[in-house]
Each structure stands twice: as structure tokens, then as C-alpha cells.
């Protein structure tokens, strides 16, 4: 029998991660988190991870630098970071976005909500 349970998550009561991210819904194959009011910064380290990330900008502006390409992100824009792609974000103005990862970011202890 397949899992038909429904989960509702209120971000007001969700746990917060070490980098300020708010952990939202998480399933067996995908999870979602909120980055709320991230302040402008130029010094996020370049990194990569074995999972895929998609995101959607709610407010603010940022630049995504990925594998030598720079993409400007503005409200209403979405993005994809493929698994194992070297990337960094430069936040240009107070930034709020939702990210989803597949498989979930907490699989195998990568990150713990």
C-alpha cells in the first residue's frame, strides 16, 4: 500500500538550521527549506553536494555562480543546481527564497533539521 498521509508544516513552528534556514516539509524523495531575510554578503564559500537543488526567489536579489557561469536571481525567478556542481551565492539585497532538494538534504546525516 502506498503512503497517502498528508503533512502540513507551519514555518512559524519549523526548526531552524545552523545557517538560519527554516526546515519545511520533507518526504521520502524530496524536502524543502526556506531562507528568510538573508542579508547581503559576498563571502559565501564555493561548494558542491551530491544532491540536486531547485529554488524559487520570493524577494530580494542574488547571483548564483555555478561552474563558471553567473546567473542573476530576482523575485519570481527559479533555478537548478545539478548534483556535484561547484557553486556559490552572492546575496545582493535582503533575500528570501524556497529551496527543494532531491533526495532530501537530511538523508545520510548530511544536514540535520
C-alpha positions as CSV (number, residue, x, y, z in Angstrom):
1,X,0.0,0.0,0.0
2,X,1.3,3.5,-0.9
3,X,1.7,6.2,1.7
4,X,-1.2,8.6,1.4
5,X,-0.6,10.7,4.5
6,X,-0.7,14.5,4.3
7,X,1.7,16.7,6.1
8,X,1.1,20.4,6.8
9,X,4.0,22.4,8.1
10,X,3.7,25.9,9.5
11,X,7.0,27.8,9.0
12,X,6.3,29.7,12.2
13,X,6.9,26.5,14.2
14,X,9.5,24.8,12.0
15,X,13.0,24.1,13.3
16,X,15.8,26.4,12.1
17,X,19.2,25.2,10.9
18,X,22.7,26.4,11.8
19,X,22.8,28.8,8.8
20,X,19.3,30.3,9.6
21,X,17.4,28.1,7.1
22,X,13.9,27.1,8.1
23,X,13.1,23.4,7.6
24,X,9.8,22.9,5.9
25,X,8.1,19.8,4.5
26,X,10.2,16.6,4.0
27,X,9.2,13.5,2.2
28,X,11.0,10.3,1.3
29,X,12.3,11.7,-2.0
30,X,12.3,15.5,-1.7
31,X,12.5,18.1,1.0
32,X,12.0,21.9,1.2
33,X,13.5,24.7,3.3
34,X,13.1,28.4,3.5
35,X,15.9,31.0,3.5
36,X,14.2,34.1,5.0
37,X,15.7,37.6,5.0
38,X,19.2,36.6,4.2
39,X,21.4,39.7,4.4
40,X,23.7,40.8,1.6
41,X,27.0,39.0,1.5
42,X,30.0,38.5,-0.8
43,X,31.7,35.7,1.1
44,X,29.7,32.5,0.9
45,X,32.2,29.8,0.1
46,X,32.0,27.8,-3.1
47,X,30.8,24.3,-2.5
48,X,29.1,21.3,-4.1
49,X,27.0,18.4,-2.8
50,X,25.7,15.1,-4.2
51,X,22.1,16.2,-4.3
52,X,20.2,18.3,-6.7
53,X,18.7,21.7,-5.6
54,X,15.9,23.7,-7.1
55,X,14.9,27.1,-5.8
56,X,12.4,30.0,-6.2
57,X,13.0,33.6,-5.3
58,X,10.3,35.2,-3.2
59,X,12.0,38.6,-2.6
60,X,15.4,40.3,-2.9
61,X,18.2,39.7,-5.4
62,X,21.2,37.4,-5.6
63,X,23.7,36.0,-8.0
64,X,24.3,32.3,-8.4
65,X,27.7,31.4,-9.7
66,X,27.8,27.9,-11.0
67,X,30.6,26.1,-12.9
68,X,32.0,29.5,-14.2
69,X,28.5,30.9,-15.1
70,X,26.8,33.8,-13.2
71,X,23.0,34.0,-13.1
72,X,21.2,36.9,-11.5
73,X,18.2,35.8,-9.4
74,X,15.3,38.2,-8.8
75,X,11.7,37.8,-7.5
76,X,9.8,35.2,-9.5
77,X,12.9,33.5,-10.8
78,X,13.7,29.9,-10.2
79,X,17.0,27.9,-10.5
80,X,18.5,24.5,-10.6
81,X,21.9,23.4,-9.2
82,X,22.7,19.9,-10.5
83,X,24.3,17.4,-8.2
84,X,28.0,17.8,-7.8
85,X,28.1,21.3,-9.5
86,X,30.5,23.7,-7.9
87,X,28.6,26.8,-6.9
88,X,28.2,29.8,-4.6
89,X,25.6,32.5,-4.0
90,X,26.2,36.3,-3.6
91,X,23.3,38.0,-2.0
92,X,22.9,41.5,-3.4
93,X,19.8,42.6,-1.4
94,X,17.9,41.1,1.5
95,X,16.9,37.7,0.1
96,X,14.0,35.2,0.7
97,X,13.8,32.0,-1.3
98,X,12.5,28.5,-1.0
99,X,14.7,25.5,-2.0
100,X,13.9,21.9,-2.6
101,X,16.5,19.1,-2.6
102,X,16.2,15.6,-4.0
103,X,16.9,13.4,-2.3
104,X,16.1,15.2,1.0
105,X,19.1,17.1,2.3
106,X,19.0,15.3,5.7
107,X,19.4,11.8,4.1
108,X,22.5,10.0,5.5
109,X,23.1,12.8,8.0
110,X,24.2,15.4,5.5
111,X,22.2,18.0,7.4
112,X,20.0,17.6,10.5
113,X,16.8,19.6,10.9
